[in-house]
Amino acid sequence: MECSFTAIDFETAHPQGWSICQVGLVRFEQGVITKEMSILVQPPDNYYWYKFIEIHGITPHDTLSAPTFDKIWPLIDPFITGQVVVAHNGLSFDFPVLSKTLAYYGMQAPEYTKHDTYRIFKQNLKSLCQFHNIPLHHHDALSDAKACAELYIMHLDGKNNR
């Protein structure tokens, strides 16, 4: 069983994949949470689309004094590079967003093992959390990452019980 992994979620300020405005990260070591991070990030030019503000509630005011992604990358890199990383809808959203953001800042995307709980469960995060009674404040990056981690653990436990 992969007892050590990182669950991650990104919120973005607009449709461009390099516009991360919040990072949520949960690190599990041997099945125990060892690190949680919720980091507000100032997207380039602190520019937001109103529709995205309506989704996650993060505004330009919230990130006015926040660091840019290139400044927070050293904090999260150890939890991603060479690790097993899980995200809900990660293959379609979170993993490409990370790659595009790193490219925007002239940084190289790391190697890591990617797992997508949407592909595993084939349902959206909100529905899965309601069904499995997992707490969720949807579109808060840390809450989404925690929920994704719970789902991944359920998946691993299910694999072990077969």
Phi, psi and omega in degrees: 000137177279085183280347181244122181197167175243128171258135186222152174212143176239143167251145182239157184274337180197179187294342178293129185298344182265019185255041180303131176239349174207139174243131171241131185218136175229126179252128175250131173238121182051040175083005182242136177294123179248345181203138171229137177223136168230113187235122171283140184231134176279116177288164179309131182060011182050039185263132181231148166269136182304319180302324180286325175299319178298327181288307187251347177081002179273133184241166175302327178298320181297327185253009182304319181256006182285153177289156174280166186300322180298335179278332181266345181307317179301336178285324185259340182308315182298339181269356182242307184301123178073008185255168166276123183237133184239138175212148176275121188068026184298320183292331179265335185234289192298316182292317174296323178299317178298312180299316181294322180291316177299317178298320179304321181268010177072027182249150182274138176289137181279167171272135175198162180270127186253132172231142185236112182290338173295317179292328180288311187263341178058037175215159179286159186299314183300313180296316179298318180294320177297314183296319184262008180055044177263126179301139181208127166250086192303137181074015160264121190302320180292316179299316178297319179294319178298316179297317177300318179298316178299318178295318180295320177297319176301317178299313179296318178297321178295322178294323181288333184272001182275000000 
